[in-house]
């Protein structure tokens, strides 16, 4: 009776958190800041006296980690979430970090109670709950990597465009403006933001350094270092941009060869990871009584936990072996 009451209370809390997560997700998708800007523009377009308008602060404001005040204060005190929030900004997702944090908790609670009821094993339920809790953050990382790859693919063409603009007599900022107008997100938006910062009075070097903090791209850092040196020592800017674009394309070719050579190692890793799960599922279908001993016996549970831990270490080791930096 007591266990049933605890499970009922936990399910009730999970449902409440799930509902709050949905509300926060919807609020994040609607983007209150954009709604506020549209409202202000509508007021200005209807003939409101500009002299009576509220003073506008042009300084860039820090985006909260959550729209809920108390949750934002809690998240601000967790050091690890600062790095995750930077990854979220690099991914281009509009929802605040609080939405993903609550989603992680909801998935963990639902996974734990469902698996504990079905498998009647708290250890397995705990492992699955931890795995489910990482799904929102894995999604953020996946979106961030995809966006950074798009940025990296666009970078050589963007540098060539800036080089041609400089050769035609335009300033460096004019080339940035052309990139912002001609290229799609992410590089168009990021270079437009650099131009906005320069127009607001930020130095070119500082604006480019800020760009490297927002975009996790090694090729971009090479470009920023080259421009910074050129600003201090002088030189042919168009030639520097063209050489940077050529260097980035050559690195792409070398990375393609490395991926081809590492394909065998990646395939081996995938097969080795999949074999234990395939064997376990096959045994549970062909002979459920045989594998039930492994799931119910305390020693079997310890063996499963040790196997998962060693598998995780093996995945990290194989990833290190095949990850060759260029």
C-alpha positions as CSV (number, residue, x, y, z in Angstrom):
1,X,0.0,0.0,0.0
2,X,2.8,2.4,0.9
3,X,4.7,1.6,-2.3
4,X,1.6,2.2,-4.4
5,X,1.0,5.6,-2.7
6,X,4.6,6.6,-3.4
7,X,4.3,5.6,-7.1
8,X,1.0,7.5,-7.4
9,X,2.5,10.6,-5.9
10,X,5.5,10.3,-8.2
11,X,3.4,9.9,-11.3
12,X,1.3,12.9,-10.3
13,X,4.5,15.0,-9.9
14,X,5.8,13.7,-13.3
15,X,2.5,14.7,-15.0
16,X,2.6,18.2,-13.4
17,X,6.2,18.7,-14.6
18,X,5.3,17.4,-18.0
19,X,2.5,20.0,-18.3
20,X,4.8,22.8,-17.1
21,X,7.4,21.6,-19.7
22,X,4.8,21.8,-22.5
23,X,3.8,25.3,-21.4
24,X,7.4,26.5,-21.3
25,X,8.1,24.9,-24.7
26,X,5.1,26.8,-26.3
27,X,6.3,30.0,-24.7
28,X,9.8,29.5,-26.0
29,X,8.4,28.8,-29.5
30,X,6.3,32.0,-29.5
31,X,9.4,34.0,-28.6
32,X,8.1,36.8,-26.3
33,X,11.0,39.1,-27.2
34,X,9.9,39.0,-30.9
35,X,6.3,39.7,-29.9
36,X,7.4,42.7,-27.8
37,X,9.4,44.1,-30.8
38,X,6.4,43.7,-33.2
39,X,4.2,45.4,-30.7
40,X,6.6,48.3,-30.4
41,X,6.9,48.6,-34.2
42,X,3.1,48.6,-34.4
43,X,2.9,51.4,-31.9
44,X,5.4,53.5,-33.8
45,X,3.7,52.9,-37.1
46,X,0.3,54.2,-35.7
47,X,1.7,57.6,-35.2
48,X,2.8,57.6,-31.5
49,X,4.9,60.6,-30.6
50,X,8.5,59.5,-30.5
51,X,9.3,62.1,-27.9
52,X,6.9,60.3,-25.5
53,X,8.3,56.9,-26.3
54,X,10.0,54.9,-23.6
55,X,13.8,55.0,-23.6
56,X,15.2,52.1,-25.6
57,X,18.3,50.3,-24.3
58,X,20.5,49.2,-27.2
59,X,22.8,47.1,-25.0
60,X,22.6,43.3,-25.6
61,X,20.8,41.7,-22.8
62,X,21.7,38.3,-21.3
63,X,19.1,35.7,-22.3
64,X,17.7,33.9,-19.2
65,X,18.1,30.1,-18.9
66,X,14.4,29.8,-18.3
67,X,11.3,32.0,-18.5
68,X,10.3,30.9,-15.0
69,X,12.1,33.2,-12.5
70,X,12.8,30.7,-9.7
71,X,14.0,28.0,-12.2
72,X,16.3,30.5,-13.9
73,X,17.9,31.3,-10.5
74,X,18.4,27.6,-9.8
75,X,19.9,27.0,-13.2
76,X,22.2,30.0,-12.9
77,X,23.9,28.4,-9.9
78,X,24.8,25.2,-11.7
79,X,28.3,25.6,-13.3
80,X,27.9,22.8,-15.8
81,X,24.7,24.3,-17.3
82,X,26.6,27.4,-18.4
83,X,28.5,25.2,-20.9
84,X,25.3,23.5,-22.0
85,X,23.6,26.9,-22.5
86,X,26.5,28.0,-24.8
87,X,26.0,24.8,-26.8
88,X,22.3,25.6,-27.0
89,X,23.0,29.0,-28.4
90,X,25.4,27.5,-30.9
91,X,22.7,25.1,-32.0
92,X,20.4,27.9,-33.1
93,X,17.4,26.5,-31.1
94,X,15.1,29.2,-29.8
95,X,13.8,27.5,-26.7
96,X,15.5,28.3,-23.4
97,X,17.6,25.8,-21.5
98,X,14.9,25.4,-18.9
99,X,12.6,23.6,-21.4
100,X,15.3,21.0,-22.1
101,X,16.1,20.7,-18.4
102,X,12.5,20.0,-17.5
103,X,12.2,17.6,-20.4
104,X,15.2,15.7,-19.1
105,X,13.6,15.3,-15.7
106,X,10.3,14.3,-17.1
107,X,11.8,11.6,-19.4
108,X,13.9,10.2,-16.5
109,X,10.9,10.0,-14.2
110,X,8.6,8.4,-16.8
111,X,11.3,6.0,-17.9
112,X,12.1,5.0,-14.3
113,X,8.5,4.2,-13.2
114,X,7.5,2.5,-16.5
115,X,10.6,0.2,-16.5
116,X,10.4,-0.5,-12.7
117,X,6.8,-1.6,-13.1
118,X,7.4,-3.7,-16.3
119,X,10.8,-5.2,-15.4
120,X,10.4,-5.0,-11.6
121,X,14.1,-4.0,-11.3
122,X,15.1,-0.7,-9.9
123,X,18.7,-1.0,-11.2
124,X,17.6,-1.5,-14.8
125,X,15.0,1.3,-14.4
126,X,17.7,3.6,-13.0
127,X,20.1,2.9,-15.9
128,X,17.3,3.5,-18.5
129,X,16.2,6.7,-16.7
130,X,19.7,8.1,-16.8
131,X,19.9,7.3,-20.5
132,X,16.5,8.9,-21.2
133,X,17.5,12.0,-19.3
134,X,20.4,12.6,-21.7
135,X,18.1,12.7,-24.8
136,X,17.3,16.4,-24.7
137,X,21.0,17.3,-24.3
138,X,22.0,14.9,-27.0
139,X,19.5,16.6,-29.3
140,X,21.0,20.0,-28.5
141,X,24.5,18.6,-29.2
142,X,23.3,17.0,-32.5
143,X,21.7,20.3,-33.7
144,X,24.8,22.2,-32.7
145,X,27.1,19.9,-34.6
146,X,24.8,20.1,-37.7
147,X,24.8,23.9,-37.6
148,X,28.5,24.1,-37.1
149,X,29.1,21.8,-40.1
150,X,26.8,24.0,-42.3
151,X,28.8,27.1,-41.1
152,X,32.1,25.4,-41.9
153,X,30.9,24.4,-45.4
154,X,29.8,28.0,-46.1
155,X,33.0,29.6,-44.7
156,X,35.3,29.2,-47.8
157,X,32.7,30.7,-50.2
158,X,32.0,33.5,-47.7
159,X,35.8,34.3,-47.5
160,X,36.0,34.3,-51.3
161,X,33.1,36.8,-51.5
162,X,34.8,39.1,-48.9
163,X,38.0,38.9,-50.9
164,X,36.3,39.8,-54.1
165,X,34.5,42.7,-52.4
166,X,37.9,44.0,-51.0
167,X,39.4,43.7,-54.5
168,X,36.5,45.7,-55.9
169,X,37.3,48.5,-53.5
170,X,34.9,47.8,-50.7
171,X,35.9,47.9,-47.0
172,X,36.1,44.8,-44.9
173,X,32.8,45.6,-43.3
174,X,31.2,45.9,-46.7
175,X,32.3,42.4,-47.4
176,X,30.7,41.3,-44.1
177,X,27.5,43.0,-45.2
178,X,27.5,41.2,-48.5
179,X,27.9,37.8,-46.7
180,X,25.0,38.6,-44.4
181,X,22.8,39.5,-47.4
182,X,23.9,36.7,-49.8
183,X,24.2,33.7,-47.5
184,X,21.6,31.8,-45.5
185,X,21.8,30.9,-41.8
186,X,24.1,30.2,-40.0
187,X,26.9,32.1,-41.6
188,X,24.7,34.9,-42.9
189,X,23.2,35.6,-39.5
190,X,26.5,35.4,-37.6
191,X,28.4,37.7,-40.0
192,X,25.4,40.2,-39.8
193,X,25.7,40.1,-36.1
194,X,29.5,40.9,-36.4
195,X,28.6,43.8,-38.6
196,X,26.0,45.1,-36.1
197,X,28.5,45.0,-33.2
198,X,31.1,46.9,-35.3
199,X,28.4,49.5,-36.2
200,X,27.6,49.9,-32.5
201,X,31.3,50.8,-31.8
202,X,32.9,47.4,-31.1
203,X,36.4,47.0,-32.6
204,X,36.7,44.7,-35.6
205,X,39.1,42.4,-33.7
206,X,36.8,42.2,-30.6
207,X,33.7,41.5,-32.8
208,X,35.6,38.7,-34.6
209,X,36.7,37.2,-31.3
210,X,33.1,37.3,-30.1
211,X,32.2,35.4,-33.2
212,X,34.6,32.6,-32.4
213,X,33.0,32.3,-28.9
214,X,29.6,31.9,-30.5
215,X,30.7,29.5,-33.3
216,X,32.7,26.4,-32.5
217,X,34.7,26.1,-35.7
218,X,38.5,25.7,-35.9
219,X,38.7,27.0,-39.4
220,X,37.0,30.2,-38.3
221,X,39.6,30.7,-35.6
222,X,42.4,30.5,-38.3
223,X,40.5,33.2,-40.2
224,X,40.1,35.4,-37.2
225,X,43.8,35.0,-36.3
226,X,44.8,36.0,-39.8
227,X,42.6,39.1,-39.8
228,X,43.8,40.1,-36.4
229,X,47.5,39.9,-37.5
230,X,46.6,41.8,-40.7
231,X,44.9,44.6,-38.7
232,X,48.1,45.0,-36.6
233,X,50.8,44.6,-39.2
234,X,49.1,45.4,-42.5
235,X,49.2,43.4,-45.7
236,X,47.2,42.4,-48.7
237,X,43.8,41.6,-47.1
238,X,42.3,40.0,-50.3
239,X,45.2,37.7,-50.6
240,X,45.0,36.6,-46.9
241,X,41.3,35.9,-47.4
242,X,41.9,33.9,-50.6
243,X,44.7,31.9,-48.9
244,X,42.5,31.2,-45.9
245,X,39.7,29.9,-48.1
246,X,42.1,27.7,-50.1
247,X,43.6,26.3,-46.8
248,X,40.1,25.5,-45.5
249,X,39.2,23.6,-48.7
250,X,42.4,21.6,-48.5
251,X,41.6,20.7,-44.9
252,X,38.2,19.5,-46.1
253,X,39.9,17.2,-48.6
254,X,42.2,15.8,-46.0
255,X,39.4,15.2,-43.6
256,X,37.5,13.3,-46.3
257,X,40.4,11.0,-46.8
258,X,40.7,10.4,-43.0
259,X,36.9,9.6,-42.7
260,X,37.4,7.1,-45.5
261,X,40.3,5.4,-43.7
262,X,38.4,5.4,-40.3
263,X,35.2,4.0,-41.8
264,X,36.3,0.4,-41.0
265,X,37.0,1.3,-37.3
266,X,33.6,3.0,-37.0
267,X,31.8,0.0,-38.5
268,X,33.7,-2.3,-36.1
269,X,32.7,-0.1,-33.1
270,X,29.0,-0.2,-34.2
271,X,29.0,-4.0,-34.6
272,X,30.7,-4.6,-31.2
273,X,28.2,-2.3,-29.5
274,X,25.2,-3.9,-31.2
275,X,26.2,-7.5,-30.6
276,X,25.4,-7.7,-26.8
277,X,22.0,-6.1,-27.3
278,X,21.2,-8.3,-30.2
279,X,22.1,-11.4,-28.3
280,X,20.1,-10.3,-25.3
281,X,17.0,-9.6,-27.3
282,X,17.3,-12.8,-29.2
283,X,17.6,-14.9,-26.0
284,X,14.7,-13.1,-24.4
285,X,12.5,-14.1,-27.4
286,X,13.8,-17.7,-27.9
287,X,14.3,-18.7,-24.3
288,X,12.9,-16.1,-21.8
289,X,13.5,-18.3,-18.7
290,X,17.2,-18.6,-19.6
291,X,17.8,-14.8,-19.6
292,X,15.4,-14.1,-16.7
293,X,17.9,-15.4,-14.3
294,X,20.4,-12.7,-15.4
295,X,17.7,-10.0,-14.9
296,X,16.4,-11.2,-11.5
297,X,19.5,-12.5,-9.8
298,X,21.5,-9.8,-7.9
299,X,24.7,-11.1,-9.3
300,X,23.2,-10.9,-12.8
301,X,22.2,-7.3,-12.2
302,X,25.8,-6.5,-11.1
303,X,27.1,-8.1,-14.2
304,X,24.8,-6.1,-16.4
305,X,25.8,-2.8,-14.8
306,X,29.5,-3.8,-15.1
307,X,29.0,-4.7,-18.7
308,X,27.3,-1.4,-19.5
309,X,30.1,0.5,-17.8
310,X,32.9,-1.4,-19.6
311,X,31.0,-0.9,-22.9
312,X,30.9,2.8,-22.2
313,X,34.6,2.9,-21.6
314,X,35.2,0.9,-24.8
315,X,33.1,3.3,-26.8
316,X,35.2,6.2,-25.5
317,X,38.4,4.4,-26.3
318,X,37.4,3.5,-29.9
319,X,36.1,7.1,-30.4
320,X,39.5,8.4,-29.3
321,X,41.3,6.0,-31.6
322,X,39.4,7.0,-34.8
323,X,39.2,10.7,-33.9
324,X,42.1,12.2,-35.9
325,X,42.4,16.0,-35.7
326,X,43.6,17.8,-38.8
